[in-house]
Amino acid sequence: FTIRCSYVSIYLEKIFDLLQPQANRYLFVRESPKGVQIEGATEALCYDKSDIFALLQRGKACVSVLATKMNMDTNRSHLIFTVQVEQRNVETGATKYSQLVLAELGFDMSGRSKGQTMEETNILHKSFSSLGNVIKALTDNQPSAPYRDSKLTCVLKDALGGNCK
């Protein structure tokens, strides 16, 4: 088995790498034969659960938070932690691939946003609305779902709509 993990933040509809924040560059979502991928995201090899927990802590330390009267740790970005597992059969050469996506959704409970905070709140609400629209489309068995309406739904496409076999 090979286990790789990545950790990104979606802030103001831009994707940032939490495992390499000093790079300070935007990442992009693309589709590949393995499913939805975040191009340019750091993929760290993990050998056991302590490696995974260390990556979670490292990435979480890079998340920007803005204190409000409601919550001292209000996170206005969505965090996506991805665990990719690849298994190769040494006899046949066949490869199996799976992916687990964990999402921590940002929120704003203040209700009185101004300036930059207002922009953050509006974009968060738009991404939640997009997520609701995708879930509704899927539950109504519509022929297509509006995944491209937000970065959050683009990144979560495989987890929401699935490409399981």
One Martini backbone bead per residue (centre of mass of N, CA, C, O) as a GRO file, in nm:
protein
  165
    1PHE     BB    1   0.098   0.035   0.018
    2THR     BB    2  -0.006   0.373  -0.055
    3ILE     BB    3   0.008   0.679   0.139
    4ARG     BB    4  -0.165   0.989   0.079
    5CYS     BB    5  -0.162   1.339   0.180
    6SER     BB    6  -0.387   1.621   0.195
    7TYR     BB    7  -0.411   1.994   0.263
    8VAL     BB    8  -0.679   2.226   0.230
    9SER     BB    9  -0.793   2.559   0.144
   10ILE     BB   10  -1.104   2.743   0.116
   11TYR     BB   11  -1.066   3.090   0.019
   12LEU     BB   12  -1.242   3.287  -0.163
   13GLU     BB   13  -1.232   3.064  -0.398
   14LYS     BB   14  -0.948   2.961  -0.294
   15ILE     BB   15  -0.669   2.742  -0.316
   16PHE     BB   16  -0.473   2.610  -0.040
   17ASP     BB   17  -0.174   2.496   0.099
   18LEU     BB   18  -0.119   2.362   0.428
   19LEU     BB   19   0.172   2.208   0.377
   20GLN     BB   20   0.260   2.484   0.185
   21PRO     BB   21   0.221   2.807   0.261
   22GLN     BB   22   0.482   2.955   0.146
   23ALA     BB   23   0.397   2.944  -0.158
   24ASN     BB   24   0.151   3.125  -0.216
   25ARG     BB   25  -0.068   2.952  -0.398
   26TYR     BB   26  -0.281   2.854  -0.632
   27LEU     BB   27  -0.515   2.604  -0.682
   28PHE     BB   28  -0.640   2.327  -0.886
   29VAL     BB   29  -0.903   2.167  -1.041
   30ARG     BB   30  -0.911   1.818  -1.154
   31GLU     BB   31  -0.952   1.562  -1.380
   32SER     BB   32  -0.907   1.209  -1.342
   33PRO     BB   33  -0.890   0.870  -1.338
   34LYS     BB   34  -0.896   0.906  -1.006
   35GLY     BB   35  -1.034   1.183  -1.016
   36VAL     BB   36  -1.036   1.431  -0.813
   37GLN     BB   37  -0.790   1.695  -0.828
   38ILE     BB   38  -0.527   1.887  -0.672
   39GLU     BB   39  -0.330   2.092  -0.826
   40GLY     BB   40  -0.024   2.118  -0.632
   41ALA     BB   41  -0.066   1.949  -0.400
   42THR     BB   42   0.053   1.821  -0.128
   43GLU     BB   43   0.192   1.482  -0.106
   44ALA     BB   44   0.209   1.289   0.173
   45LEU     BB   45   0.373   1.042   0.307
   46CYS     BB   46   0.235   0.755   0.484
   47TYR     BB   47   0.291   0.495   0.746
   48ASP     BB   48   0.096   0.610   0.975
   49LYS     BB   49  -0.116   0.760   1.200
   50SER     BB   50   0.094   0.970   1.301
   51ASP     BB   51   0.137   1.109   1.028
   52ILE     BB   52  -0.154   1.206   0.992
   53PHE     BB   53  -0.179   1.373   1.256
   54ALA     BB   54   0.058   1.563   1.191
   55LEU     BB   55  -0.073   1.689   0.938
   56LEU     BB   56  -0.322   1.803   1.075
   57GLN     BB   57  -0.166   1.992   1.267
   58ARG     BB   58   0.000   2.148   1.058
   59GLY     BB   59  -0.243   2.260   0.898
   60LYS     BB   60  -0.409   2.389   1.130
   61ALA     BB   61  -0.180   2.603   1.199
   62CYS     BB   62  -0.243   2.761   0.906
   63VAL     BB   63  -0.510   2.864   0.993
   64SER     BB   64  -0.722   3.119   0.959
   65VAL     BB   65  -0.851   3.333   1.214
   66LEU     BB   66  -1.149   3.503   1.344
   67ALA     BB   67  -1.247   3.684   1.591
   68THR     BB   68  -1.546   3.665   1.780
   69LYS     BB   69  -1.809   3.691   1.994
   70MET     BB   70  -1.905   3.390   1.937
   71ASN     BB   71  -1.604   3.292   1.830
   72MET     BB   72  -1.258   3.247   1.862
   73ASP     BB   73  -1.259   3.010   1.601
   74THR     BB   74  -1.347   3.126   1.336
   75ASN     BB   75  -1.396   2.967   1.022
   76ARG     BB   76  -1.374   3.102   0.673
   77SER     BB   77  -1.294   2.811   0.581
   78HIS     BB   78  -1.234   2.531   0.391
   79LEU     BB   79  -1.146   2.197   0.481
   80ILE     BB   80  -0.926   1.952   0.309
   81PHE     BB   81  -0.881   1.606   0.373
   82THR     BB   82  -0.671   1.367   0.202
   83VAL     BB   83  -0.689   1.009   0.144
   84GLN     BB   84  -0.462   0.804  -0.037
   85VAL     BB   85  -0.501   0.472  -0.177
   86GLU     BB   86  -0.256   0.235  -0.300
   87GLN     BB   87  -0.275  -0.077  -0.484
   88ARG     BB   88  -0.034  -0.329  -0.579
   89ASN     BB   89  -0.005  -0.599  -0.786
   90VAL     BB   90   0.283  -0.781  -0.835
   91GLU     BB   91   0.177  -1.001  -1.035
   92THR     BB   92  -0.031  -0.819  -1.231
   93GLY     BB   93  -0.024  -0.484  -1.189
   94ALA     BB   94  -0.262  -0.408  -1.045
   95THR     BB   95  -0.468  -0.119  -0.956
   96LYS     BB   96  -0.579   0.032  -0.657
   97TYR     BB   97  -0.813   0.304  -0.572
   98SER     BB   98  -0.849   0.537  -0.294
   99GLN     BB   99  -1.070   0.786  -0.126
  100LEU     BB  100  -1.058   1.020   0.149
  101VAL     BB  101  -1.288   1.282   0.249
  102LEU     BB  102  -1.233   1.561   0.461
  103ALA     BB  103  -1.467   1.808   0.593
  104GLU     BB  104  -1.437   2.152   0.697
  105LEU     BB  105  -1.673   2.381   0.749
  106GLY     BB  106  -1.729   2.689   0.726
  107PHE     BB  107  -1.824   2.982   0.933
  108ASP     BB  108  -2.096   3.228   1.024
  109MET     BB  109  -2.251   3.376   1.328
  110SER     BB  110  -2.264   3.694   1.354
  111GLY     BB  111  -2.451   3.879   1.132
  112ARG     BB  112  -2.218   4.141   1.138
  113SER     BB  113  -2.085   4.213   0.864
  114LYS     BB  114  -1.776   4.369   0.740
  115GLY     BB  115  -1.619   4.397   0.469
  116GLN     BB  116  -1.427   4.131   0.454
  117THR     BB  117  -1.629   3.963   0.620
  118MET     BB  118  -1.862   3.996   0.421
  119GLU     BB  119  -1.728   3.850   0.186
  120GLU     BB  120  -1.685   3.584   0.330
  121THR     BB  121  -1.983   3.531   0.396
  122ASN     BB  122  -2.094   3.533   0.106
  123ILE     BB  123  -1.915   3.296   0.004
  124LEU     BB  124  -2.007   3.087   0.205
  125HIS     BB  125  -2.308   3.095   0.129
  126LYS     BB  126  -2.263   3.012  -0.167
  127SER     BB  127  -2.135   2.733  -0.107
  128PHE     BB  128  -2.381   2.621   0.048
  129SER     BB  129  -2.582   2.654  -0.182
  130SER     BB  130  -2.430   2.472  -0.381
  131LEU     BB  131  -2.442   2.220  -0.206
  132GLY     BB  132  -2.750   2.205  -0.198
  133ASN     BB  133  -2.790   2.181  -0.507
  134VAL     BB  134  -2.637   1.915  -0.540
  135ILE     BB  135  -2.800   1.742  -0.344
  136LYS     BB  136  -3.069   1.784  -0.483
  137ALA     BB  137  -2.993   1.670  -0.760
  138LEU     BB  138  -2.922   1.385  -0.651
  139THR     BB  139  -3.198   1.320  -0.504
  140ASP     BB  140  -3.361   1.384  -0.790
  141ASN     BB  141  -3.208   1.248  -1.031
  142GLN     BB  142  -3.046   1.423  -1.199
  143PRO     BB  143  -2.836   1.429  -1.476
  144SER     BB  144  -2.716   1.687  -1.326
  145ALA     BB  145  -2.469   1.867  -1.138
  146PRO     BB  146  -2.354   2.185  -0.989
  147TYR     BB  147  -2.029   2.166  -0.923
  148ARG     BB  148  -1.910   2.450  -1.060
  149ASP     BB  149  -2.024   2.676  -0.851
  150SER     BB  150  -1.784   2.562  -0.662
  151LYS     BB  151  -1.503   2.456  -0.510
  152LEU     BB  152  -1.627   2.265  -0.308
  153THR     BB  153  -1.793   2.090  -0.515
  154CYS     BB  154  -1.556   2.011  -0.688
  155VAL     BB  155  -1.389   1.863  -0.467
  156LEU     BB  156  -1.659   1.680  -0.372
  157LYS     BB  157  -1.769   1.513  -0.610
  158ASP     BB  158  -1.689   1.215  -0.535
  159ALA     BB  159  -1.822   1.220  -0.248
  160LEU     BB  160  -2.113   1.288  -0.353
  161GLY     BB  161  -2.149   1.124  -0.641
  162GLY     BB  162  -1.940   0.947  -0.730
  163ASN     BB  163  -1.698   0.667  -0.854
  164CYS     BB  164  -1.783   0.398  -0.780
  165LYS     BB  165  -1.702   0.022  -0.823
   0.00000   0.00000   0.00000
